[in-house]
Each structure stands twice: as C-alpha cells, then as structure tokens.
Amino acid sequence: MEKDAQAVDWGLHDLMVDSIGNEILSEIYRVNSLHVRLIRYDADSMRPMQVVPAMREHLEFLRTLQAGDRAGALARMMSHIEQSKHRVLSGMLQGGAPLAA
C-alpha cells in the first residue's frame, strides 16, 4: 500500500474513533494504533483477501454512525479493532507481511 493510501486509511480510523466523542477511547486508540503502525511499518504488500473484510468493517461502522446509533458504532468499532488484531497476528504467525487493519 502506498504512503498516501496509508495516510488516508489511518486518517479514517482516527476520525472513526474521534467521532464517538469519548476522550478516553480516543487516547487508548492512539496508543494502540502507534503499536499497530510500528508492526506494519515494514509491510511491503497487502493481501486483498485481508483488505476487503477490513473495508467492509469500515463501511458498517460508517453506516451505523450515519444512522445516529452511537452505541452501535462503538460496538462496530470495537469489533473492527478485534478483527484487525486477529488479522495482524494471523499474518505474523504465518510468516507473511503484517496485514491490513
């Protein structure tokens, strides 16, 4: 993934978290995202089979947020974070490049 696309992806994640309006959650996210960014720093490719589910999760979050369902958006975000963690760990355990969050 090229740098501009990565910046957009991280920017979207930042907005998703901040849109919940929970300062503590935003701070926790910032710390954890720093760890994930470090893990992914040297990734030289992303696998479509991993990117597509992540993008679907983004869309589900945005639809829920747009509907005004803050609790649902928070649940979608937490699920996305958990699924992202599993994708990253799975990629690391398989010896491949870190995968899309």
C-alpha angles and dihedrals in degrees: 000000000000121000096254091053091048091052091051091048093051091043090054091050090050091052092046092055096041092049089067088067096222110132094195092051090048091052093048089049092051092053093046094043089055089057092048092048090053091050091050096042095102098037109129100185142024123214116231091218087063099037096054095060090047092052090048089053089051091052093047090052093048093048091050092047092047089053088058094246101140094171090049091047090052090050091049091049093050090049090049091051091050093047090047090053090052092049092050094046092045091052092048093048091050090053094243131124116288110274135231118290 
